[in-house]
Amino acid sequence: MLSKTALRKSLEMTRKWFKESGVMIPENGLWGVAERVLLTEHNKTAQKTLNSFPAWTPHDKDGYCIVEQRRADCNLQTAFLFLRVHEIFGIQHVHSIARNILAFLFNRSGLLQRTGGEKIEGAWNWSHIKHDLVIYFDDNAWMATLMLKMSVHYPDLNKEFHLREWGLKLADLLADAFPRYFADANATEGGFKWQGNPRLPHWGSLVCQALAEAMRIHPKKAYRNVIDSYHKYLLERIDVFTPSEYGYALLGATAAYTVMKDDLSLKTARAFADELISVMDPATGNLPARHYEAPVGDHLADTIYTLNWAVLGMQNMQQIDEKYNAAYEKILELLIDIQDTSPEPWLHGCWRGMYDMKAKSWGGGNCYEGGTGSIYTGWTNAPIAWAVAFALQHKCFAIH
């Protein structure tokens, strides 16, 4: 079991990485958080990444750039991390950074759709570099989940930014749109189309997590119907999913169970936790990298689509049933062990996108969104650090 000292050291390294890596300009969060550090040296996909996401600050001399797009989900995930860090270390300016990021999102980013009718009002556009509507199920599910969690635990921030109001409005949008898109891949809202594949837990289980969070506040039948039907679907097709999807499914099922205490959610959570353990390397805690947006290999540790969600899902699961504690600790120990200790400030304290277990170093190749050269603020570094913080607090994401 990891010591409190090791966990605190890891969390402090993450805090410093966000401050010193250049992903926040200025460092106080007033203009939000960039999507990622992109390592460009020996990265054959770097140009495709820059063509796809054309907003960056180059650091050519040092072989990297900051991909500057401001995404709503990456920013709220980072704000949630800084609130966790504040609770543990008690550093006041850390709380101020979280509030500044929220002020950026709600007051300066233009990402929240404040008007536009019942099919769009309350949704978040994907990035500030997009001039048209690009509305994703997964990103918006994270926004709803985190707004609602924060509304309960931080009443001052809820009062200032109306987190509960916007979170419930978004939950209603998800509960309305998701079943239609699940049934019909060609569904549209008229002026725009929700993006993502509802048949994969990457999208669907995150929606279930968001609706479960909404049920803590307003237990609507519509929310329960989506969750129940999706969990029945998952159990019927569990064999077709990859290890990456196990983590997403576990997040959704454990979130639902902690709210509803129902047999179906618990059965789903156990099934996917057991699948995750069945493919885990018992010596290292690694899960095979199988996500379609990143390099693939049994020896590769993927921190963008796999281990980051698996550790949070298993942390939830071991709070429900302690027999899963050993597997959870194995994953967390692996992540702490590979946390980057390189001296460069844009690397020190981070988790890069992929680690090569055979070479015992960061590596494994690159895709334009996944792979070792992509160091995400949200999705990777913030959520992994949540798990570290919750370990220190003897809590978990679902029950927090």
Buried (B, 14 or more C-beta within 10 A) or exposed (E): EBEEEBBBBBBBBBBBBBBBBBBBBEBBBBBBBBBBBBBBEEBEBBEBBBEEBEBBEEBEEBBBBBBBBBBBBBBBBBBBBBBBBBBBBEEEEBBBBBBBBBBBBBEBBEBBBEEBEEBBBBBBBBBBBEEEBBBBBBBBBBBBBBBBBBBBEBEEBBEBBBBBEBBBBBBBBBBBBBBEBBEEEEBEBEEBBBBBBBBBBBBBBBBBBBBBBBBBBEEBEBBBEBBBBBBEBBBEEBEEBBBBBBBBBBBBBBBBBBBBEBEBBBBBBBBBBBBBBEBBBEEBBBBBBBBEBBBBBBBBBBBBBBBBBBBBBBBBBBBBEEEBBBBBBBBBBBBBBBBBEEEEBBBBBBBBBBBBBEEEEBBBBBBBBBBBBBBBBBBBBBBBBBBBBBBBEEBBBBBB
